[in-house]
Amino acid sequence: ARWGAPHEQPDHGDRACRAALAMQRVLPEVNARWQDVVGLLTSVSIGVNTGDAFVGNIGTPQKFKYGAL
């Protein structure tokens, strides 16, 4: 996920940390629902980074997306 693009959000770091904590909080529920289907526990690693980034439309007419580098 990303915050602050295309419009600036001064609290982007707080938003990123809250999202990461929410992902960790629901992981036990995800595992309870899917472990029997998948056969394994799901685990996640979360990295949070702030700073400048190049953000915009990236790709070709065949494969196109809005993203950050």
PDB file with one MODEL, atoms N, CA, C and O in Angstrom:
MODEL        1
ATOM      1  N   ALA A   1       0.851  -1.174   0.000  1.00  0.00           N
ATOM      2  CA  ALA A   1       0.000   0.000   0.000  1.00  0.00           C
ATOM      3  C   ALA A   1       0.888   1.226   0.000  1.00  0.00           C
ATOM      4  O   ALA A   1       2.064   1.153   0.355  1.00  0.00           O
ATOM      5  N   ARG A   2       0.334   2.324  -0.390  1.00  0.00           N
ATOM      6  CA  ARG A   2       1.086   3.575  -0.356  1.00  0.00           C
ATOM      7  C   ARG A   2       0.148   4.714  -0.008  1.00  0.00           C
ATOM      8  O   ARG A   2      -1.041   4.683  -0.324  1.00  0.00           O
ATOM      9  N   TRP A   3       0.702   5.712   0.645  1.00  0.00           N
ATOM     10  CA  TRP A   3      -0.032   6.906   1.005  1.00  0.00           C
ATOM     11  C   TRP A   3       0.753   8.110   0.536  1.00  0.00           C
ATOM     12  O   TRP A   3       1.963   8.029   0.325  1.00  0.00           O
ATOM     13  N   GLY A   4       0.070   9.219   0.374  1.00  0.00           N
ATOM     14  CA  GLY A   4       0.733  10.458  -0.013  1.00  0.00           C
ATOM     15  C   GLY A   4       0.833  10.677  -1.510  1.00  0.00           C
ATOM     16  O   GLY A   4       1.474  11.635  -1.943  1.00  0.00           O
ATOM     17  N   ALA A   5       0.226   9.828  -2.306  1.00  0.00           N
ATOM     18  CA  ALA A   5       0.226   9.999  -3.758  1.00  0.00           C
ATOM     19  C   ALA A   5      -1.112   9.491  -4.287  1.00  0.00           C
ATOM     20  O   ALA A   5      -1.544   8.412  -3.879  1.00  0.00           O
ATOM     21  N   PRO A   6      -1.758  10.188  -5.138  1.00  0.00           N
ATOM     22  CA  PRO A   6      -1.284  11.379  -5.821  1.00  0.00           C
ATOM     23  C   PRO A   6      -1.431  12.667  -5.009  1.00  0.00           C
ATOM     24  O   PRO A   6      -0.979  13.720  -5.460  1.00  0.00           O
ATOM     25  N   HIS A   7      -2.047  12.617  -3.830  1.00  0.00           N
ATOM     26  CA  HIS A   7      -2.198  13.821  -3.008  1.00  0.00           C
ATOM     27  C   HIS A   7      -1.421  13.641  -1.709  1.00  0.00           C
ATOM     28  O   HIS A   7      -1.402  12.553  -1.133  1.00  0.00           O
ATOM     29  N   GLU A   8      -0.782  14.711  -1.255  1.00  0.00           N
ATOM     30  CA  GLU A   8       0.035  14.642  -0.047  1.00  0.00           C
ATOM     31  C   GLU A   8      -0.820  14.306   1.178  1.00  0.00           C
ATOM     32  O   GLU A   8      -1.938  14.801   1.318  1.00  0.00           O
ATOM     33  N   GLN A   9      -0.292  13.473   2.049  1.00  0.00           N
ATOM     34  CA  GLN A   9      -0.923  13.129   3.317  1.00  0.00           C
ATOM     35  C   GLN A   9       0.150  13.241   4.400  1.00  0.00           C
ATOM     36  O   GLN A   9       1.000  12.358   4.520  1.00  0.00           O
ATOM     37  N   PRO A  10       0.120  14.319   5.192  1.00  0.00           N
ATOM     38  CA  PRO A  10       1.168  14.522   6.197  1.00  0.00           C
ATOM     39  C   PRO A  10       1.282  13.383   7.211  1.00  0.00           C
ATOM     40  O   PRO A  10       2.352  13.187   7.787  1.00  0.00           O
ATOM     41  N   ASP A  11       0.208  12.632   7.443  1.00  0.00           N
ATOM     42  CA  ASP A  11       0.237  11.538   8.417  1.00  0.00           C
ATOM     43  C   ASP A  11       0.478  10.182   7.758  1.00  0.00           C
ATOM     44  O   ASP A  11       0.047   9.157   8.285  1.00  0.00           O
ATOM     45  N   HIS A  12       1.163  10.163   6.610  1.00  0.00           N
ATOM     46  CA  HIS A  12       1.343   8.917   5.865  1.00  0.00           C
ATOM     47  C   HIS A  12       2.078   7.846   6.678  1.00  0.00           C
ATOM     48  O   HIS A  12       1.766   6.662   6.552  1.00  0.00           O
ATOM     49  N   GLY A  13       3.033   8.235   7.493  1.00  0.00           N
ATOM     50  CA  GLY A  13       3.756   7.267   8.315  1.00  0.00           C
ATOM     51  C   GLY A  13       2.842   6.608   9.344  1.00  0.00           C
ATOM     52  O   GLY A  13       2.905   5.397   9.555  1.00  0.00           O
ATOM     53  N   ASP A  14       1.998   7.406   9.977  1.00  0.00           N
ATOM     54  CA  ASP A  14       1.039   6.858  10.938  1.00  0.00           C
ATOM     55  C   ASP A  14       0.074   5.902  10.261  1.00  0.00           C
ATOM     56  O   ASP A  14      -0.240   4.842  10.802  1.00  0.00           O
ATOM     57  N   ARG A  15      -0.395   6.273   9.083  1.00  0.00           N
ATOM     58  CA  ARG A  15      -1.322   5.411   8.341  1.00  0.00           C
ATOM     59  C   ARG A  15      -0.663   4.075   7.993  1.00  0.00           C
ATOM     60  O   ARG A  15      -1.286   3.019   8.108  1.00  0.00           O
ATOM     61  N   ALA A  16       0.589   4.130   7.573  1.00  0.00           N
ATOM     62  CA  ALA A  16       1.302   2.904   7.216  1.00  0.00           C
ATOM     63  C   ALA A  16       1.476   1.995   8.437  1.00  0.00           C
ATOM     64  O   ALA A  16       1.284   0.783   8.345  1.00  0.00           O
ATOM     65  N   CYS A  17       1.833   2.576   9.559  1.00  0.00           N
ATOM     66  CA  CYS A  17       2.009   1.773  10.776  1.00  0.00           C
ATOM     67  C   CYS A  17       0.688   1.186  11.250  1.00  0.00           C
ATOM     68  O   CYS A  17       0.650   0.031  11.672  1.00  0.00           O
ATOM     69  N   ARG A  18      -0.398   1.958  11.191  1.00  0.00           N
ATOM     70  CA  ARG A  18      -1.707   1.420  11.593  1.00  0.00           C
ATOM     71  C   ARG A  18      -2.129   0.275  10.680  1.00  0.00           C
ATOM     72  O   ARG A  18      -2.698  -0.713  11.145  1.00  0.00           O
ATOM     73  N   ALA A  19      -1.857   0.402   9.393  1.00  0.00           N
ATOM     74  CA  ALA A  19      -2.199  -0.679   8.457  1.00  0.00           C
ATOM     75  C   ALA A  19      -1.382  -1.939   8.764  1.00  0.00           C
ATOM     76  O   ALA A  19      -1.920  -3.046   8.736  1.00  0.00           O
ATOM     77  N   ALA A  20      -0.095  -1.777   9.056  1.00  0.00           N
ATOM     78  CA  ALA A  20       0.755  -2.929   9.379  1.00  0.00           C
ATOM     79  C   ALA A  20       0.266  -3.627  10.647  1.00  0.00           C
ATOM     80  O   ALA A  20       0.207  -4.856  10.696  1.00  0.00           O
ATOM     81  N   LEU A  21      -0.081  -2.853  11.664  1.00  0.00           N
ATOM     82  CA  LEU A  21      -0.588  -3.443  12.905  1.00  0.00           C
ATOM     83  C   LEU A  21      -1.918  -4.144  12.687  1.00  0.00           C
ATOM     84  O   LEU A  21      -2.165  -5.197  13.275  1.00  0.00           O
ATOM     85  N   ALA A  22      -2.776  -3.578  11.854  1.00  0.00           N
ATOM     86  CA  ALA A  22      -4.063  -4.213  11.554  1.00  0.00           C
ATOM     87  C   ALA A  22      -3.858  -5.536  10.822  1.00  0.00           C
ATOM     88  O   ALA A  22      -4.576  -6.502  11.080  1.00  0.00           O
ATOM     89  N   MET A  23      -2.892  -5.591   9.917  1.00  0.00           N
ATOM     90  CA  MET A  23      -2.592  -6.844   9.219  1.00  0.00           C
ATOM     91  C   MET A  23      -2.140  -7.909  10.210  1.00  0.00           C
ATOM     92  O   MET A  23      -2.575  -9.057  10.124  1.00  0.00           O
ATOM     93  N   GLN A  24      -1.277  -7.543  11.144  1.00  0.00           N
ATOM     94  CA  GLN A  24      -0.814  -8.506  12.142  1.00  0.00           C
ATOM     95  C   GLN A  24      -1.959  -8.953  13.049  1.00  0.00           C
ATOM     96  O   GLN A  24      -2.026 -10.115  13.451  1.00  0.00           O
ATOM     97  N   ARG A  25      -2.860  -8.020  13.368  1.00  0.00           N
ATOM     98  CA  ARG A  25      -3.964  -8.324  14.272  1.00  0.00           C
ATOM     99  C   ARG A  25      -4.936  -9.348  13.688  1.00  0.00           C
ATOM    100  O   ARG A  25      -5.473 -10.169  14.431  1.00  0.00           O
ATOM    101  N   VAL A  26      -5.173  -9.318  12.379  1.00  0.00           N
ATOM    102  CA  VAL A  26      -6.144 -10.237  11.771  1.00  0.00           C
ATOM    103  C   VAL A  26      -5.512 -11.546  11.287  1.00  0.00           C
ATOM    104  O   VAL A  26      -6.226 -12.446  10.844  1.00  0.00           O
ATOM    105  N   LEU A  27      -4.203 -11.660  11.364  1.00  0.00           N
ATOM    106  CA  LEU A  27      -3.543 -12.870  10.876  1.00  0.00           C
ATOM    107  C   LEU A  27      -4.045 -14.151  11.554  1.00  0.00           C
ATOM    108  O   LEU A  27      -4.233 -15.148  10.857  1.00  0.00           O
ATOM    109  N   PRO A  28      -4.272 -14.181  12.868  1.00  0.00           N
ATOM    110  CA  PRO A  28      -4.819 -15.405  13.459  1.00  0.00           C
ATOM    111  C   PRO A  28      -6.176 -15.803  12.871  1.00  0.00           C
ATOM    112  O   PRO A  28      -6.452 -16.991  12.700  1.00  0.00           O
ATOM    113  N   GLU A  29      -7.008 -14.835  12.566  1.00  0.00           N
ATOM    114  CA  GLU A  29      -8.307 -15.115  11.939  1.00  0.00           C
ATOM    115  C   GLU A  29      -8.126 -15.679  10.529  1.00  0.00           C
ATOM    116  O   GLU A  29      -8.831 -16.607  10.133  1.00  0.00           O
ATOM    117  N   VAL A  30      -7.188 -15.121   9.779  1.00  0.00           N
ATOM    118  CA  VAL A  30      -6.898 -15.621   8.436  1.00  0.00           C
ATOM    119  C   VAL A  30      -6.430 -17.078   8.518  1.00  0.00           C
ATOM    120  O   VAL A  30      -6.875 -17.929   7.748  1.00  0.00           O
ATOM    121  N   ASN A  31      -5.528 -17.348   9.461  1.00  0.00           N
ATOM    122  CA  ASN A  31      -5.035 -18.719   9.609  1.00  0.00           C
ATOM    123  C   ASN A  31      -6.142 -19.673  10.017  1.00  0.00           C
ATOM    124  O   ASN A  31      -6.203 -20.793   9.510  1.00  0.00           O
ATOM    125  N   ALA A  32      -7.018 -19.259  10.921  1.00  0.00           N
ATOM    126  CA  ALA A  32      -8.118 -20.125  11.348  1.00  0.00           C
ATOM    127  C   ALA A  32      -9.029 -20.471  10.179  1.00  0.00           C
ATOM    128  O   ALA A  32      -9.552 -21.583  10.096  1.00  0.00           O
ATOM    129  N   ARG A  33      -9.214 -19.521   9.287  1.00  0.00           N
ATOM    130  CA  ARG A  33     -10.118 -19.737   8.147  1.00  0.00           C
ATOM    131  C   ARG A  33      -9.483 -20.560   7.036  1.00  0.00           C
ATOM    132  O   ARG A  33     -10.163 -21.368   6.402  1.00  0.00           O
ATOM    133  N   TRP A  34      -8.177 -20.366   6.788  1.00  0.00           N
ATOM    134  CA  TRP A  34      -7.560 -20.929   5.584  1.00  0.00           C
ATOM    135  C   TRP A  34      -6.555 -22.050   5.811  1.00  0.00           C
ATOM    136  O   TRP A  34      -6.146 -22.685   4.838  1.00  0.00           O
ATOM    137  N   GLN A  35      -6.140 -22.323   7.026  1.00  0.00           N
ATOM    138  CA  GLN A  35      -5.097 -23.324   7.241  1.00  0.00           C
ATOM    139  C   GLN A  35      -5.503 -24.700   6.696  1.00  0.00           C
ATOM    140  O   GLN A  35      -4.681 -25.385   6.088  1.00  0.00           O
ATOM    141  N   ASP A  36      -6.730 -25.102   6.903  1.00  0.00           N
ATOM    142  CA  ASP A  36      -7.157 -26.406   6.391  1.00  0.00           C
ATOM    143  C   ASP A  36      -7.177 -26.447   4.865  1.00  0.00           C
ATOM    144  O   ASP A  36      -6.926 -27.495   4.271  1.00  0.00           O
ATOM    145  N   VAL A  37      -7.474 -25.321   4.233  1.00  0.00           N
ATOM    146  CA  VAL A  37      -7.531 -25.257   2.766  1.00  0.00           C
ATOM    147  C   VAL A  37      -6.119 -25.221   2.178  1.00  0.00           C
ATOM    148  O   VAL A  37      -5.811 -25.945   1.231  1.00  0.00           O
ATOM    149  N   VAL A  38      -5.275 -24.378   2.747  1.00  0.00           N
ATOM    150  CA  VAL A  38      -3.924 -24.171   2.219  1.00  0.00           C
ATOM    151  C   VAL A  38      -2.968 -25.261   2.705  1.00  0.00           C
ATOM    152  O   VAL A  38      -2.051 -25.656   1.984  1.00  0.00           O
ATOM    153  N   GLY A  39      -3.185 -25.738   3.916  1.00  0.00           N
ATOM    154  CA  GLY A  39      -2.323 -26.776   4.462  1.00  0.00           C
ATOM    155  C   GLY A  39      -1.159 -26.251   5.274  1.00  0.00           C
ATOM    156  O   GLY A  39      -0.382 -27.036   5.817  1.00  0.00           O
ATOM    157  N   LEU A  40      -1.025 -24.953   5.366  1.00  0.00           N
ATOM    158  CA  LEU A  40       0.060 -24.327   6.124  1.00  0.00           C
ATOM    159  C   LEU A  40      -0.457 -23.078   6.816  1.00  0.00           C
ATOM    160  O   LEU A  40      -1.498 -22.532   6.449  1.00  0.00           O
ATOM    161  N   LEU A  41       0.283 -22.636   7.819  1.00  0.00           N
ATOM    162  CA  LEU A  41      -0.013 -21.337   8.420  1.00  0.00           C
ATOM    163  C   LEU A  41       0.508 -20.238   7.503  1.00  0.00           C
ATOM    164  O   LEU A  41       1.546 -20.392   6.860  1.00  0.00           O
ATOM    165  N   THR A  42      -0.205 -19.157   7.452  1.00  0.00           N
ATOM    166  CA  THR A  42       0.232 -17.992   6.693  1.00  0.00           C
ATOM    167  C   THR A  42       1.034 -17.095   7.622  1.00  0.00           C
ATOM    168  O   THR A  42       0.660 -16.894   8.778  1.00  0.00           O
ATOM    169  N   SER A  43       2.122 -16.564   7.121  1.00  0.00           N
ATOM    170  CA  SER A  43       2.909 -15.588   7.875  1.00  0.00           C
ATOM    171  C   SER A  43       3.175 -14.397   6.957  1.00  0.00           C
ATOM    172  O   SER A  43       3.155 -14.517   5.732  1.00  0.00           O
ATOM    173  N   VAL A  44       3.420 -13.266   7.571  1.00  0.00           N
ATOM    174  CA  VAL A  44       3.695 -12.068   6.781  1.00  0.00           C
ATOM    175  C   VAL A  44       4.916 -11.350   7.345  1.00  0.00           C
ATOM    176  O   VAL A  44       5.213 -11.430   8.537  1.00  0.00           O
ATOM    177  N   SER A  45       5.599 -10.662   6.473  1.00  0.00           N
ATOM    178  CA  SER A  45       6.650  -9.732   6.854  1.00  0.00           C
ATOM    179  C   SER A  45       6.223  -8.374   6.320  1.00  0.00           C
ATOM    180  O   SER A  45       5.781  -8.255   5.177  1.00  0.00           O
ATOM    181  N   ILE A  46       6.354  -7.373   7.141  1.00  0.00           N
ATOM    182  CA  ILE A  46       5.871  -6.048   6.767  1.00  0.00           C
ATOM    183  C   ILE A  46       7.022  -5.064   6.901  1.00  0.00           C
ATOM    184  O   ILE A  46       7.668  -4.995   7.946  1.00  0.00           O
ATOM    185  N   GLY A  47       7.274  -4.313   5.858  1.00  0.00           N
ATOM    186  CA  GLY A  47       8.260  -3.250   5.898  1.00  0.00           C
ATOM    187  C   GLY A  47       7.575  -1.914   5.688  1.00  0.00           C
ATOM    188  O   GLY A  47       6.679  -1.794   4.851  1.00  0.00           O
ATOM    189  N   VAL A  48       7.991  -0.918   6.440  1.00  0.00           N
ATOM    190  CA  VAL A  48       7.442   0.432   6.310  1.00  0.00           C
ATOM    191  C   VAL A  48       8.594   1.363   5.952  1.00  0.00           C
ATOM    192  O   VAL A  48       9.633   1.362   6.613  1.00  0.00           O
ATOM    193  N   ASN A  49       8.403   2.153   4.905  1.00  0.00           N
ATOM    194  CA  ASN A  49       9.429   3.069   4.454  1.00  0.00           C
ATOM    195  C   ASN A  49       8.778   4.410   4.164  1.00  0.00           C
ATOM    196  O   ASN A  49       7.684   4.462   3.603  1.00  0.00           O
ATOM    197  N   THR A  50       9.435   5.482   4.538  1.00  0.00           N
ATOM    198  CA  THR A  50       8.949   6.814   4.196  1.00  0.00           C
ATOM    199  C   THR A  50      10.053   7.548   3.455  1.00  0.00           C
ATOM    200  O   THR A  50      11.235   7.227   3.578  1.00  0.00           O
ATOM    201  N   GLY A  51       9.643   8.518   2.701  1.00  0.00           N
ATOM    202  CA  GLY A  51      10.609   9.305   1.949  1.00  0.00           C
ATOM    203  C   GLY A  51      10.117   9.535   0.540  1.00  0.00           C
ATOM    204  O   GLY A  51       8.991   9.179   0.192  1.00  0.00           O
ATOM    205  N   ASP A  52      10.959  10.126  -0.255  1.00  0.00           N
ATOM    206  CA  ASP A  52      10.598  10.446  -1.637  1.00  0.00           C
ATOM    207  C   ASP A  52      10.520   9.184  -2.483  1.00  0.00           C
ATOM    208  O   ASP A  52      11.253   8.219  -2.264  1.00  0.00           O
ATOM    209  N   ALA A  53       9.620   9.213  -3.447  1.00  0.00           N
ATOM    210  CA  ALA A  53       9.482   8.099  -4.390  1.00  0.00           C
ATOM    211  C   ALA A  53       9.003   8.654  -5.716  1.00  0.00           C
ATOM    212  O   ALA A  53       8.355   9.700  -5.761  1.00  0.00           O
ATOM    213  N   PHE A  54       9.321   7.959  -6.789  1.00  0.00           N
ATOM    214  CA  PHE A  54       8.765   8.269  -8.090  1.00  0.00           C
ATOM    215  C   PHE A  54       7.431   7.538  -8.186  1.00  0.00           C
ATOM    216  O   PHE A  54       7.380   6.314  -8.060  1.00  0.00           O
ATOM    217  N   VAL A  55       6.363   8.278  -8.406  1.00  0.00           N
ATOM    218  CA  VAL A  55       5.021   7.702  -8.437  1.00  0.00           C
ATOM    219  C   VAL A  55       4.314   8.177  -9.690  1.00  0.00           C
ATOM    220  O   VAL A  55       4.368   9.357 -10.035  1.00  0.00           O
ATOM    221  N   GLY A  56       3.653   7.256 -10.369  1.00  0.00           N
ATOM    222  CA  GLY A  56       2.894   7.643 -11.552  1.00  0.00           C
ATOM    223  C   GLY A  56       2.524   6.439 -12.395  1.00  0.00           C
ATOM    224  O   GLY A  56       2.613   5.292 -11.957  1.00  0.00           O
ATOM    225  N   ASN A  57       2.115   6.730 -13.597  1.00  0.00           N
ATOM    226  CA  ASN A  57       1.722   5.683 -14.535  1.00  0.00           C
ATOM    227  C   ASN A  57       2.964   4.999 -15.088  1.00  0.00           C
ATOM    228  O   ASN A  57       3.891   5.650 -15.571  1.00  0.00           O
ATOM    229  N   ILE A  58       2.960   3.669 -15.006  1.00  0.00           N
ATOM    230  CA  ILE A  58       4.121   2.883 -15.419  1.00  0.00           C
ATOM    231  C   ILE A  58       3.648   1.757 -16.328  1.00  0.00           C
ATOM    232  O   ILE A  58       2.605   1.151 -16.085  1.00  0.00           O
ATOM    233  N   GLY A  59       4.420   1.480 -17.378  1.00  0.00           N
ATOM    234  CA  GLY A  59       4.104   0.319 -18.195  1.00  0.00           C
ATOM    235  C   GLY A  59       3.964   0.637 -19.661  1.00  0.00           C
ATOM    236  O   GLY A  59       4.434   1.662 -20.154  1.00  0.00           O
ATOM    237  N   THR A  60       3.298  -0.282 -20.344  1.00  0.00           N
ATOM    238  CA  THR A  60       3.069  -0.181 -21.776  1.00  0.00           C
ATOM    239  C   THR A  60       1.566  -0.297 -22.025  1.00  0.00           C
ATOM    240  O   THR A  60       0.817  -0.592 -21.094  1.00  0.00           O
ATOM    241  N   PRO A  61       1.112  -0.075 -23.241  1.00  0.00           N
ATOM    242  CA  PRO A  61      -0.318  -0.240 -23.516  1.00  0.00           C
ATOM    243  C   PRO A  61      -0.838  -1.656 -23.201  1.00  0.00           C
ATOM    244  O   PRO A  61      -2.022  -1.829 -22.909  1.00  0.00           O
ATOM    245  N   GLN A  62       0.049  -2.669 -23.261  1.00  0.00           N
ATOM    246  CA  GLN A  62      -0.363  -4.034 -22.969  1.00  0.00           C
ATOM    247  C   GLN A  62      -0.425  -4.318 -21.458  1.00  0.00           C
ATOM    248  O   GLN A  62      -1.254  -5.109 -21.009  1.00  0.00           O
ATOM    249  N   LYS A  63       0.435  -3.683 -20.693  1.00  0.00           N
ATOM    250  CA  LYS A  63       0.456  -3.873 -19.248  1.00  0.00           C
ATOM    251  C   LYS A  63       0.764  -2.536 -18.596  1.00  0.00           C
ATOM    252  O   LYS A  63       1.878  -2.022 -18.691  1.00  0.00           O
ATOM    253  N   PHE A  64      -0.232  -1.990 -17.938  1.00  0.00           N
ATOM    254  CA  PHE A  64      -0.173  -0.620 -17.472  1.00  0.00           C
ATOM    255  C   PHE A  64      -0.682  -0.549 -16.049  1.00  0.00           C
ATOM    256  O   PHE A  64      -1.670  -1.204 -15.716  1.00  0.00           O
ATOM    257  N   LYS A  65      -0.022   0.241 -15.187  1.00  0.00           N
ATOM    258  CA  LYS A  65      -0.528   0.437 -13.838  1.00  0.00           C
ATOM    259  C   LYS A  65      -0.001   1.735 -13.256  1.00  0.00           C
ATOM    260  O   LYS A  65       0.964   2.319 -13.749  1.00  0.00           O
ATOM    261  N   TYR A  66      -0.651   2.160 -12.213  1.00  0.00           N
ATOM    262  CA  TYR A  66      -0.202   3.284 -11.418  1.00  0.00           C
ATOM    263  C   TYR A  66       0.613   2.693 -10.276  1.00  0.00           C
ATOM    264  O   TYR A  66       0.119   1.835  -9.544  1.00  0.00           O
ATOM    265  N   GLY A  67       1.850   3.139 -10.115  1.00  0.00           N
ATOM    266  CA  GLY A  67       2.686   2.526  -9.095  1.00  0.00           C
ATOM    267  C   GLY A  67       3.773   3.454  -8.600  1.00  0.00           C
ATOM    268  O   GLY A  67       3.905   4.595  -9.042  1.00  0.00           O
ATOM    269  N   ALA A  68       4.541   2.930  -7.676  1.00  0.00           N
ATOM    270  CA  ALA A  68       5.654   3.691  -7.078  1.00  0.00           C
ATOM    271  C   ALA A  68       6.954   2.930  -7.280  1.00  0.00           C
ATOM    272  O   ALA A  68       6.985   1.700  -7.236  1.00  0.00           O
ATOM    273  N   LEU A  69       8.018   3.673  -7.500  1.00  0.00           N
ATOM    274  CA  LEU A  69       9.365   3.098  -7.597  1.00  0.00           C
ATOM    275  C   LEU A  69      10.216   3.632  -6.454  1.00  0.00           C
ATOM    276  O   LEU A  69      11.390   3.279  -6.340  1.00  0.00           O
TER     277      LEU A  69
ENDMDL
END
